Amino acid sequence: MPKGQLNRRTSPLPRGTPCRVHGCTKTTTRKGWHKLCMAHEMAQRRYGHPEQRSIRKSALDPCREAIQEIMARNPKVLWSAIWDRWHAAADTARAFLEGTVKAGKAHNRHDREAAQIVCGWADLMEPDTVFEITAAFWLYREGVGSKDVKSDASWRSLLVHFLQRECGAGRHWSRGRWKPGMKLDEVDRQKVSYKIVGPKTRERAAAYVMNSVGGAAVAVAQKELNRVTAQRQRDTAYSAAVRSIVV
């Protein structure tokens, strides 16, 4: 290494440097070039953005109901063609696991993990559920949740995590430890947590979804967003007309 060149051990940032997130009063927990506190570092690992937070199921439910109503109003649409694309994506993931991973051929670890995640979704969820969640997430991002989604990467991360949570995949069970004052039945209760999916694996898993049902999901969500926007404009114009008449 050339003399005077900085690295993680010789960088000028000591432990305790303020977190780089605006408004955060915490300090970093590592030396070197690290500039995030523990909480924002975990958000960066989990969602791809230090300021991103999870989206509650109750916040997404109205968008999911809107997508369900669209599907119910259009029974003549060939929805099965969209489901076939999702089945084809799942078959591609299974073929990769069978022909490459199990055969012992060299492969990328993130491709393997993403294929395993997609196969788990295909086994535990119907294709219309995957389509519905994808469209609802896009509708939420472009509508009421525009300020809640920080970036494109965090949106894809949220989509992957929500699909994992919807089908119950990636869960880890652990027994709670006894503490003074706890009852025996409380010790036997199990706690559930979800494995943090790496950023590269998340991107590859999201690519399976977007390349199969993503285009149709975005088109349907855009139609619904245009309908809601037009209805809101008509209501605003009607209210203005009423106010101009009433003296």
C-alpha positions as CSV (number, residue, x, y, z in Angstrom):
1,M,0.0,0.0,0.0
2,P,1.4,3.4,-0.9
3,K,2.6,5.4,2.1
4,G,0.0,7.8,3.5
5,Q,-3.0,6.0,1.8
6,L,-6.0,5.7,4.2
7,N,-8.0,2.6,4.9
8,R,-10.4,1.4,7.6
9,R,-7.6,1.2,10.2
10,T,-5.8,4.5,9.3
11,S,-8.9,6.6,8.5
12,P,-9.4,9.9,10.4
13,L,-12.9,8.9,11.6
14,P,-12.7,7.6,15.2
15,R,-15.4,5.5,16.9
16,G,-18.2,7.7,18.1
17,T,-18.5,9.8,14.9
18,P,-22.0,11.3,14.6
19,C,-24.4,9.3,12.4
20,R,-24.6,10.7,8.8
21,V,-28.5,10.5,8.8
22,H,-29.9,14.0,9.2
23,G,-31.4,14.6,12.6
24,C,-30.0,11.5,14.2
25,T,-28.2,12.2,17.5
26,K,-26.6,8.8,17.9
27,T,-23.0,8.0,17.1
28,T,-21.4,5.2,15.0
29,T,-20.4,2.0,16.7
30,R,-17.3,1.2,14.5
31,K,-14.1,2.8,13.5
32,G,-13.0,3.7,10.0
33,W,-15.3,4.9,7.2
34,H,-18.5,3.7,8.9
35,K,-20.9,6.5,9.3
36,L,-24.2,4.9,10.5
37,C,-25.5,4.3,14.0
38,M,-26.7,0.8,14.9
39,A,-30.4,1.5,14.2
40,H,-29.8,3.0,10.7
41,E,-27.2,0.4,9.9
42,M,-29.8,-2.3,10.5
43,A,-32.3,-0.4,8.3
44,Q,-29.7,-0.2,5.6
45,R,-29.1,-4.0,5.8
46,R,-32.8,-4.9,5.9
47,Y,-34.3,-2.4,3.5
48,G,-31.5,-1.0,1.4
49,H,-31.9,2.6,2.8
50,P,-30.9,3.8,6.3
51,E,-34.2,5.8,6.7
52,Q,-36.6,3.2,5.4
53,R,-39.1,1.6,7.7
54,S,-41.3,-1.4,7.4
55,I,-44.8,-1.0,5.8
56,R,-47.6,-2.2,8.0
57,K,-50.0,-4.7,6.6
58,S,-52.9,-2.4,7.6
59,A,-51.4,0.4,5.5
60,L,-51.3,-1.8,2.4
61,D,-54.8,-3.4,2.9
62,P,-56.7,-0.6,1.1
63,C,-54.5,-0.9,-1.9
64,R,-54.9,-4.6,-2.0
65,E,-58.7,-4.3,-1.8
66,A,-58.6,-1.8,-4.7
67,I,-56.7,-4.3,-6.8
68,Q,-59.1,-7.1,-5.8
69,E,-62.0,-5.0,-6.9
70,I,-60.4,-4.3,-10.3
71,M,-59.9,-8.1,-10.8
72,A,-63.5,-8.7,-9.8
73,R,-64.9,-6.0,-12.2
74,N,-63.0,-7.5,-15.1
75,P,-63.8,-11.2,-15.2
76,K,-63.3,-11.4,-19.0
77,V,-59.6,-10.4,-18.8
78,L,-57.3,-13.4,-19.4
79,W,-55.7,-13.3,-16.0
80,S,-54.5,-16.8,-16.5
81,A,-51.9,-15.5,-19.0
82,I,-50.3,-13.5,-16.2
83,W,-50.4,-16.5,-13.8
84,D,-48.6,-18.5,-16.5
85,R,-45.8,-16.1,-16.6
86,W,-45.3,-16.4,-12.8
87,H,-45.4,-20.2,-13.2
88,A,-42.8,-20.0,-15.9
89,A,-40.5,-17.8,-13.6
90,A,-40.9,-20.4,-10.8
91,D,-40.0,-23.2,-13.3
92,T,-36.9,-21.3,-14.3
93,A,-35.9,-21.1,-10.7
94,R,-36.5,-24.8,-10.1
95,A,-34.5,-25.6,-13.3
96,F,-31.6,-23.6,-12.0
97,L,-31.6,-25.4,-8.7
98,E,-31.9,-28.8,-10.3
99,G,-29.6,-28.4,-13.2
100,T,-26.9,-26.2,-11.7
101,V,-27.0,-26.3,-7.9
102,K,-27.8,-29.9,-7.3
103,A,-25.6,-31.0,-10.2
104,G,-22.6,-29.4,-8.4
105,K,-21.9,-26.8,-11.1
106,A,-20.3,-23.5,-10.2
107,H,-22.9,-20.8,-9.5
108,N,-23.5,-17.5,-7.8
109,R,-24.6,-17.8,-4.2
110,H,-27.1,-14.9,-4.5
111,D,-28.6,-16.5,-7.6
112,R,-29.1,-19.7,-5.6
113,E,-30.7,-18.0,-2.6
114,A,-33.0,-16.0,-4.8
115,A,-34.1,-19.1,-6.7
116,Q,-34.8,-20.8,-3.4
117,I,-36.9,-17.9,-2.2
118,V,-38.9,-17.8,-5.4
119,C,-39.6,-21.5,-5.3
120,G,-40.8,-21.1,-1.7
121,W,-43.2,-18.4,-2.8
122,A,-44.5,-20.5,-5.7
123,D,-45.2,-23.4,-3.3
124,L,-46.9,-21.4,-0.6
125,M,-48.7,-18.7,-2.5
126,E,-51.1,-18.5,-5.5
127,P,-49.9,-16.4,-8.5
128,D,-52.8,-14.0,-8.0
129,T,-51.6,-13.2,-4.5
130,V,-48.1,-12.3,-5.9
131,F,-49.7,-10.2,-8.6
132,E,-52.0,-8.5,-6.1
133,I,-49.2,-7.6,-3.6
134,T,-47.0,-6.3,-6.4
135,A,-49.7,-4.1,-7.8
136,A,-50.7,-2.9,-4.4
137,F,-47.2,-2.0,-3.4
138,W,-46.8,0.1,-6.6
139,L,-50.2,1.8,-6.0
140,Y,-49.1,2.5,-2.4
141,R,-45.8,4.0,-3.5
142,E,-47.4,6.3,-6.1
143,G,-50.3,7.2,-3.9
144,V,-50.6,7.7,-0.2
145,G,-47.3,6.1,0.6
146,S,-45.1,8.2,-1.6
147,K,-43.2,9.7,1.4
148,D,-42.9,6.3,3.1
149,V,-40.8,4.7,0.4
150,K,-37.3,6.2,0.2
151,S,-35.8,4.7,-3.0
152,D,-36.3,2.2,-5.7
153,A,-34.0,-0.3,-3.9
154,S,-36.0,0.1,-0.7
155,W,-39.3,-0.4,-2.6
156,R,-38.0,-3.7,-4.0
157,S,-36.7,-4.7,-0.6
158,L,-40.1,-4.0,1.0
159,L,-41.8,-6.1,-1.7
160,V,-39.5,-9.1,-1.1
161,H,-39.9,-8.8,2.7
162,F,-43.7,-8.5,2.4
163,L,-43.9,-11.5,0.1
164,Q,-41.8,-13.4,2.6
165,R,-44.1,-12.4,5.5
166,E,-47.3,-13.1,3.5
167,C,-46.4,-16.8,2.9
168,G,-44.5,-17.3,6.2
169,A,-41.2,-18.1,4.5
170,G,-37.8,-17.4,6.0
171,R,-39.0,-17.6,9.6
172,H,-36.8,-18.7,12.5
173,W,-38.1,-20.0,15.7
174,S,-36.2,-19.6,19.0
175,R,-37.1,-20.4,22.6
176,G,-37.1,-17.5,25.0
177,R,-34.7,-17.6,27.9
178,W,-35.8,-17.7,31.5
179,K,-35.6,-14.4,33.4
180,P,-36.3,-13.7,37.1
181,G,-40.1,-13.3,37.6
182,M,-41.1,-15.2,34.5
183,K,-43.6,-18.1,34.6
184,L,-42.9,-21.5,33.2
185,D,-45.5,-21.1,30.4
186,E,-43.8,-17.9,29.4
187,V,-40.5,-19.6,29.0
188,D,-42.0,-22.3,26.7
189,R,-43.4,-19.7,24.3
190,Q,-41.5,-19.5,21.1
191,K,-40.5,-16.3,19.4
192,V,-40.4,-15.8,15.6
193,S,-38.1,-13.7,13.6
194,Y,-37.4,-13.3,9.9
195,K,-34.0,-13.9,8.3
196,I,-32.5,-10.7,6.8
197,V,-32.2,-11.3,3.0
198,G,-29.0,-9.8,1.6
199,P,-29.3,-6.8,-0.9
200,K,-28.0,-8.8,-3.9
201,T,-30.3,-11.7,-3.2
202,R,-33.2,-9.3,-2.8
203,E,-32.5,-7.7,-6.1
204,R,-32.5,-11.0,-7.9
205,A,-35.6,-12.2,-6.1
206,A,-37.4,-9.0,-7.0
207,A,-36.3,-9.4,-10.6
208,Y,-38.2,-12.7,-10.8
209,V,-41.4,-11.0,-9.8
210,M,-41.0,-7.8,-11.9
211,N,-40.0,-9.8,-15.0
212,S,-43.0,-12.1,-14.8
213,V,-46.0,-10.2,-13.3
214,G,-44.5,-6.8,-12.7
215,G,-45.5,-5.2,-16.0
216,A,-49.1,-6.2,-15.7
217,A,-49.2,-5.3,-12.1
218,V,-47.9,-1.8,-12.8
219,A,-50.4,-1.3,-15.6
220,V,-53.3,-2.3,-13.5
221,A,-52.2,-0.1,-10.6
222,Q,-51.6,2.8,-12.9
223,K,-55.2,2.5,-14.3
224,E,-56.5,2.5,-10.7
225,L,-54.4,5.5,-9.8
226,N,-55.7,7.4,-12.8
227,R,-59.3,6.5,-12.0
228,V,-58.9,7.7,-8.4
229,T,-57.2,10.9,-9.5
230,A,-59.9,11.7,-12.0
231,Q,-62.6,11.0,-9.4
232,R,-60.9,13.3,-6.9
233,Q,-60.7,16.0,-9.6
234,R,-64.4,15.7,-10.4
235,D,-65.3,15.9,-6.7
236,T,-63.2,19.0,-6.3
237,A,-64.8,20.6,-9.3
238,Y,-68.3,19.7,-8.0
239,S,-67.5,21.2,-4.5
240,A,-66.2,24.4,-6.1
241,A,-69.4,24.7,-8.2
242,V,-71.6,24.2,-5.2
243,R,-69.7,26.8,-3.2
244,S,-70.1,29.3,-6.1
245,I,-73.9,28.8,-6.2
246,V,-74.6,28.9,-2.5
247,V,-74.5,32.5,-1.2
